[in-house]
Amino acid sequence: MAKRKVEKKSEETIIDIVETRDNIADYIDKNKGLVGGILAGIILLVGGYFLYQYAIVGPKKRDAVASMTKAQEQFAKDSFALALENPGAGFEGFLDIIENYSGTPTANTAKYYAGVSYLNLGRYQDAIDYLEDVKAKGAILPIMKNGNLGDAYSELNDFDKALSFYKKAANAKENSFLTPYYMNKLALLEMKNNNVAEAQKIFAEIKKEYPESPAAAEVEKFIIK
């Protein structure tokens, strides 16, 4: 998933419908370690694929693999600008990989990383442009793509689109961490739209279906409110 740099307002945030964006930011901040863990897992999976490719493909693709690995290293260190354009040692960043290896799985993966990098850099429309172009397959990438698009639209105050993408993320594939994580964001936006009954329904589902998730620990105070 991708993690965003947000400033924690206080340890005891007062939950209020008009403060939905702050609640979302606070939730992400509290759980950034777990989000980072999920993201690290994705990086390892992708990295393993590229190492396999490195052993069986030609020099050009090997160059792409090497550049991708270097850019991922910068991404993992939150050096998003470097990951995009100049990861170091003469390697290509995500943007050059997208351009130079267009139409390949490598370029598709780079588009996802570029989108999340722009999201972290506060360039939300650029994040949307790249994320929307990602061909998302598998158990995790569809969730992460739609969830990050929801975050980008939320930052642009387009809450209707954010709601739509959070719904897609929550319904894409079941994942014990990511599914309740995006269900919680969905419920918070439903509250903002004054759909309190729908928000309560989602909160109750999180508590019932994912009782061990970090999201479930946050649910009780939302239900009370």
C-alpha positions in Angstrom: 0.0 0.0 0.0 1.3 2.8 -0.7 2.3 5.1 2.9 1.8 8.9 3.0 3.7 11.4 5.1 1.1 13.1 7.4 1.4 15.0 10.5 -0.3 13.5 13.5 -2.6 16.1 15.0 -2.9 14.7 18.5 -3.0 11.3 20.3 -6.7 11.7 21.1 -8.3 12.9 17.8 -11.9 13.9 18.2 -13.9 12.2 15.6 -16.3 14.4 13.7 -17.9 14.1 10.3 -16.5 17.3 9.0 -13.0 16.1 10.0 -13.0 13.0 7.8 -9.9 13.8 5.9 -7.9 14.3 9.1 -9.2 11.0 10.5 -8.1 9.2 7.4 -4.6 10.8 7.6 -4.4 10.0 11.4 -5.4 6.3 10.7 -2.7 6.0 8.0 -0.1 7.5 10.3 -0.9 5.1 13.2 -0.6 2.1 10.9 2.2 3.2 8.6 4.4 0.4 9.9 1.9 -2.3 8.9 1.3 -0.5 5.6 5.0 -0.5 5.1 5.2 -4.2 5.8 2.6 -5.0 3.2 4.4 -2.7 0.7 7.8 -4.3 1.6 6.2 -7.7 0.8 5.1 -6.5 -2.6 8.5 -5.2 -3.3 10.0 -8.6 -2.4 7.6 -10.4 -4.6 8.2 -8.1 -7.5 12.0 -8.2 -6.9 11.9 -12.0 -6.9 10.2 -11.9 -10.3 12.8 -9.6 -11.7 15.7 -11.7 -10.4 14.1 -14.7 -12.2 13.8 -12.7 -15.3 17.4 -11.5 -15.0 18.6 -15.1 -15.2 16.8 -16.0 -18.4 16.4 -12.9 -20.6 18.8 -10.8 -22.8 21.0 -7.8 -21.9 18.3 -5.2 -22.6 15.9 -6.7 -20.2 18.7 -7.2 -17.7 19.3 -3.5 -17.8 15.6 -2.9 -17.0 15.8 -5.3 -14.1 18.9 -3.6 -12.7 17.4 -0.1 -13.0 14.1 -1.3 -11.5 15.9 -2.8 -8.5 17.9 0.4 -7.9 14.7 2.6 -8.2 12.9 0.3 -5.8 15.7 0.7 -3.3 15.2 4.5 -3.4 11.5 4.0 -3.1 11.8 1.9 -0.1 13.9 4.7 1.6 11.1 7.2 0.8 13.4 8.9 -1.7 10.6 9.2 -4.2 12.0 12.0 -6.4 15.2 10.0 -6.8 13.3 6.8 -7.5 11.4 8.6 -10.3 14.3 10.2 -12.1 17.7 9.4 -10.8 18.2 6.4 -8.5 21.9 6.7 -8.8 24.9 4.9 -10.4 23.7 5.7 -13.9 20.5 3.6 -13.5 17.2 4.6 -15.0 14.4 5.8 -12.7 10.7 4.7 -12.9 9.9 7.4 -15.5 12.7 6.3 -17.9 11.8 2.7 -17.4 8.2 3.4 -18.4 9.4 5.3 -21.5 12.1 2.9 -22.6 10.3 -0.4 -22.0 6.8 0.6 -23.0 4.3 -2.3 -23.1 6.4 -4.6 -20.9 5.5 -5.9 -17.5 8.5 -4.0 -16.2 7.0 -0.7 -17.4 3.6 -1.6 -16.0 5.1 -2.2 -12.6 7.1 1.1 -12.9 3.8 2.9 -13.5 2.5 1.7 -10.2 5.6 2.8 -8.4 5.6 6.2 -10.2 2.0 6.8 -9.2 2.6 6.0 -5.5 5.8 8.1 -5.6 3.9 11.1 -7.0 1.2 10.5 -4.3 3.8 10.8 -1.6 5.3 13.9 -3.2 1.9 15.6 -3.2 1.5 15.7 -7.0 -1.9 14.1 -6.9 -3.0 14.5 -10.5 0.3 13.0 -11.7 -0.3 10.1 -9.3 -3.8 9.5 -10.8 -2.5 9.7 -14.4 0.1 6.9 -13.7 -2.1 4.7 -11.5 -5.0 4.7 -13.8 -2.7 3.3 -16.6 -1.6 0.4 -14.4 -2.8 -3.0 -15.6 -3.6 -4.5 -12.2 -3.7 -8.3 -11.8 -3.2 -10.7 -8.9 -4.3 -10.7 -5.3 -2.8 -7.4 -4.1 -2.1 -5.0 -6.9 -5.8 -4.3 -7.8 -6.4 -3.4 -4.1 -3.4 -1.2 -3.9 -4.0 0.5 -7.2 -7.6 1.4 -6.4 -6.8 2.3 -2.8 -4.1 4.7 -3.8 -6.4 6.3 -6.4 -8.9 6.8 -3.6 -6.2 8.5 -1.6 -5.2 10.8 -4.5 -8.8 11.8 -5.2 -9.4 12.4 -1.5 -6.4 14.8 -1.4 -8.0 16.7 -4.3 -11.2 16.9 -2.4 -13.0 14.8 -5.0 -14.7 12.7 -2.4 -17.2 11.0 -4.8 -14.4 9.6 -6.9 -12.5 8.7 -3.7 -15.5 6.8 -2.5 -15.8 4.9 -5.8 -12.1 3.8 -5.7 -12.2 2.9 -2.0 -15.2 0.6 -2.8 -13.2 -1.0 -5.6 -10.3 -1.5 -3.3 -12.5 -3.0 -0.6 -14.2 -5.4 -3.0 -11.3 -6.2 -5.3 -9.7 -9.2 -3.5 -10.1 -10.3 0.1 -7.0 -9.5 2.2 -6.9 -9.7 6.0 -5.1 -6.4 6.3 -5.9 -4.4 3.1 -9.6 -5.1 2.9 -10.6 -3.8 6.3 -8.1 -0.9 5.9 -9.9 0.4 2.8 -13.3 -0.5 4.2 -12.5 1.8 7.1 -11.6 4.6 4.7 -14.9 3.9 2.8 -16.9 4.2 6.0 -15.3 7.5 6.9 -16.2 9.0 3.6 -19.7 7.6 3.9 -19.9 9.6 7.2 -18.7 12.7 5.4 -21.5 12.3 2.9 -24.0 11.9 5.9 -24.6 8.3 5.0 -24.4 7.4 8.7 -26.3 4.1 8.4 -24.1 2.9 5.6 -21.0 3.9 7.6 -22.2 2.0 10.7 -22.9 -1.1 8.5 -19.4 -1.1 7.2 -17.9 -0.5 10.6 -19.9 -3.4 12.0 -18.7 -5.6 9.2 -15.1 -4.8 9.9 -15.6 -5.6 13.5 -17.3 -8.9 12.7 -15.2 -10.2 9.8 -11.8 -8.8 10.6 -11.7 -8.6 14.4 -7.9 -9.0 14.6 -7.1 -6.2 12.0 -5.8 -2.8 13.0 -8.9 -1.3 11.5 -11.1 -3.2 13.9 -9.3 -1.6 16.8 -10.4 1.8 15.5 -14.0 0.9 14.8 -15.6 1.0 18.2 -15.2 4.8 18.7 -16.6 5.4 15.2 -19.6 3.2 16.0 -20.2 5.1 19.3 -19.9 8.4 17.5 
